[in-house]
Amino acid sequence: MTTTPEPGEPGTATAVVPASHPRVDRVRQLVPVIVLVAMYAITVAIAPGYLEPPQIGSLLQLASILGIAAVGQTLVILIGGIDLSVGAVATLSNLVAAAILAGSDASLPVALLVVLAVGALVGLGNGLLIQYLKVPDLVATLASMTVVVGAGLLFTQGSPKGRSAPLLNALVTGRFLGVLTGGVLIWLAVSVVVILFLRRSAGGRYVYAVGLNREASRYAAVPVGRTVILLYVASGLMAALAGFLLTGYTGSAYLASGDSYQMQTIAAVILGGTSMFGGRGGYGGTIIGVLITVLLVSALRVVGIAQAGQDIAYGVILLGMLLLLTRMARRSA
């Protein structure tokens, strides 16, 4: 473990950062890429249409929404936490956005602000429960997930209303250069910001420090409490944004629309090589994990495997990936 001073702030407290293990880090970065390439090759062999630009565009479109939802999950897992409310927040955002929009472009700013506020509120609640009431993150976010699901049912009375706005539909589904959509461009922009934040900012160093050792971080004057709370707020915001974009993708709202993101965001983070114990990994890996997850779902559907079979495949591949990463990391170390 080493310490590094804050840039441009001589004399201030130093932030704890994880000691570098280049070979282990290279393994974590390389294995997901190999898995993605191998999986894509197998999928193309089964269904050659996956080489066509329209199909690639469809995969990227699905990946963009999942990728945005996985931003927050990556951040909280990097500090050794987890957020089980991501799917529920995305669903509630979808329900609220459709109800406010009601097919009108004029309501877009209001709808976006409301859903982001809802996501931030849920994230703030999670952060406060975890940091100040010392509720385990698994329990806190599971409880908030239940509350959010109930809020969605109460809001809709079991019958979702409203629909997306034409401008939002065009933004999320309209194609540029054959494969890119507005949703993909938004994902790319968010990805650049998150990666730069984690790699180049003091806040990013705080994230890794807290994930590595919270107690040591406190002694090094790292704002642990503020970092934890803000990351859970960020997770709520990103889940809400994903739900908002999901409204433009589906054109309407329906109950349980974002439920799949609860496990898929966790799967993407793990498949991307981020440690579930915190302190190692990053959003670059999550991007690869998102592509693996979306490709896996699509391939399983192509070969006609039912939902139950898809769930089993998820579990088997996740377990295999974890074992592979752990074994290779130990050998490299």
C-alpha positions, 0 to 999 in steps of 0.5 A, a space after each residue: 500500500 502506498 500513499 500519494 498526495 493530492 495534486 496541487 494541494 501541498 500539505 493536505 492529507 494523502 489518499 491511500 491507493 492500492 499497490 500496483 500488481 501489473 501482471 494481475 491487472 493485465 490478466 483481469 484486463 485480458 481475460 474478458 477481451 478473450 472471452 468476448 472475442 471467443 463468444 462473438 466468433 461462436 455466435 457468428 458461426 451459429 448465426 452469420 447475420 451477426 456480422 451485418 451492421 444492422 445486427 451489430 447496431 441492435 446489440 450496441 443499442 441494447 448494450 448502451 442502456 445496460 452499460 449506463 445502468 452498470 456505471 453505478 454498479 461498477 462504482 459501488 462494487 469498486 468500494 466493496 459494496 453492491 446495489 440490488 435496487 438498480 433494476 427497480 429504479 430503472 423500472 420506476 423511472 420507466 413508469 414515471 417517464 412514460 406517465 409524464 411524457 404522455 407522448 409529448 416532446 414538450 414534457 421531456 425536460 420535466 420527465 428527465 429531471 423528475 426521474 433523475 431526482 427519484 434515482 438520486 433520492 433512492 441512492 441517497 437513502 441507500 448511502 445513508 443507510 449503509 454509511 450511518 446506520 451501518 446496514 449491510 449494503 446487501 440488506 439496505 439495497 434489497 430493502 430499497 428495491 422492495 420499497 421502489 417496486 411497491 412505489 411503482 405499483 402504487 404509482 400505476 395502480 397495477 396499470 402503467 399509463 402514458 408513452 414515450 415522446 417522439 423525440 426521445 424515440 428518435 434519440 434512442 433508436 435513430 441510427 447514425 452511420 448504420 450502427 450508432 444510435 443516440 443512446 450509444 453516443 450518450 453511453 460513449 460520453 458517459 463512459 469517457 467521463 467515468 473512466 477519466 474520473 476513476 483514472 485521473 481525479 482525486 475522487 477516483 483515487 478515493 474510490 479505489 482507496 475506500 475499496 481497498 481498505 476503509 479503515 486505512 483510508 480514514 486514517 489517511 483523511 480520505 472522506 470515506 462517508 462522503 465517498 460512499 454516499 455519493 457513489 450510491 447517489 451516482 448509482 441511483 442517477 445512472 439507473 434512473 437515466 437507463 430507465 429513461 432511455 429504456 422508455 425511448 427504446 420501448 416506446 411505452 412503460 410496463 411493470 418489471 421493465 428494468 428487472 433484468 438489469 438487477 442481475 445483468 449489471 452485476 454480471 457485467 461488472 464481474 465479467 469485466 474483471 472488477 473484484 467483488 471485494 473492491 479496490 480493483 477493476 474499472 469501468 473499461 472492463 465493465 464495458 467489455 462485460 456489458 458486451 459479453 452479457 448482451 451477446 450472451 443473451 442474444 445468442 441464447 435466444 437465437 438458439 432457442 433457449 428458454 428464459 430458465 435456460 438463460 438464467 442457468 447459463 448466466 450462473 454457469 458462465 459467471 462462476 466459470 469466469 470468476 474461477 478463471 480470473 481467480 486462478 490466473 490472478 494467483 498464478 500471475 502474482 
